[in-house]
């Protein structure tokens, strides 16, 4: 449980700080990160059934979501 909470908090801070670096709305990016983490964790927990692996998969999915947001921010 602690791994999920720590990963979630680190993801939230990372999304917010990255948005501020690209002069975007940090709260918007943080909400996108929350939704992405929650959905990917829920899908992984349904498919795998193990909490630790599902948290890892959710963090990796958030990395890809963040990369996509950075890509769109650079195009502006």
VMD Tcl script that draws the C-alpha trace (Angstrom):
set ca {
  {0.00 0.00 0.00}
  {2.85 2.35 0.81}
  {4.40 1.80 -2.63}
  {1.15 2.91 -4.27}
  {0.89 6.07 -2.18}
  {4.56 7.04 -2.59}
  {4.41 6.39 -6.35}
  {1.23 8.43 -6.60}
  {2.69 11.41 -4.72}
  {5.93 11.35 -6.73}
  {3.91 11.15 -9.96}
  {1.73 14.08 -8.89}
  {4.71 16.30 -8.03}
  {6.55 15.32 -11.22}
  {3.59 16.14 -13.45}
  {3.04 19.49 -11.74}
  {6.71 20.54 -11.88}
  {7.09 19.44 -15.50}
  {4.07 21.51 -16.50}
  {5.56 24.55 -14.80}
  {8.83 24.04 -16.69}
  {6.94 24.16 -20.00}
  {4.78 27.11 -18.86}
  {1.60 25.03 -18.89}
  {-1.17 24.67 -16.34}
  {0.25 22.47 -13.59}
  {-3.12 21.53 -12.13}
  {-4.36 20.33 -15.52}
  {-1.33 18.09 -15.95}
  {-1.67 16.83 -12.36}
  {-5.32 15.89 -12.96}
  {-4.33 14.08 -16.16}
  {-1.67 12.23 -14.15}
  {-4.18 11.29 -11.44}
  {-6.62 9.92 -14.00}
  {-3.87 8.07 -15.87}
  {-2.42 6.54 -12.71}
  {-5.82 5.48 -11.41}
  {-6.98 3.94 -14.68}
  {-3.74 2.13 -15.39}
  {-3.57 0.83 -11.82}
  {-7.16 -0.39 -11.96}
  {-6.64 -2.16 -15.28}
  {-3.38 -3.73 -14.09}
  {-4.91 -4.91 -10.81}
  {-7.80 -6.52 -12.73}
  {-5.48 -8.28 -15.17}
  {-2.61 -9.23 -12.85}
  {-4.13 -9.20 -9.37}
  {-0.89 -8.27 -7.62}
  {-0.63 -4.84 -6.02}
  {3.11 -4.29 -6.32}
  {3.25 -5.16 -10.02}
  {0.15 -3.08 -10.72}
  {1.75 -0.06 -9.04}
  {4.87 -0.48 -11.17}
  {2.82 -0.74 -14.34}
  {0.84 2.38 -13.35}
  {4.07 4.34 -12.81}
  {5.42 3.24 -16.19}
  {2.15 4.23 -17.88}
  {2.37 7.65 -16.22}
  {5.87 8.03 -17.62}
  {4.47 7.53 -21.14}
  {1.57 9.92 -20.45}
  {4.04 12.55 -19.26}
  {6.17 12.03 -22.37}
  {3.12 12.60 -24.56}
  {2.22 15.79 -22.68}
  {5.78 17.07 -23.06}
  {5.66 16.30 -26.78}
  {2.49 18.31 -27.24}
  {3.82 21.17 -25.11}
  {6.94 21.44 -27.30}
  {4.82 21.74 -30.43}
  {3.08 24.86 -29.14}
}
mol new
graphics top color blue
foreach p $ca { graphics top sphere $p radius 0.5 }
foreach p [lrange $ca 0 end-1] q [lrange $ca 1 end] { graphics top cylinder $p $q radius 0.2 }
display resetview
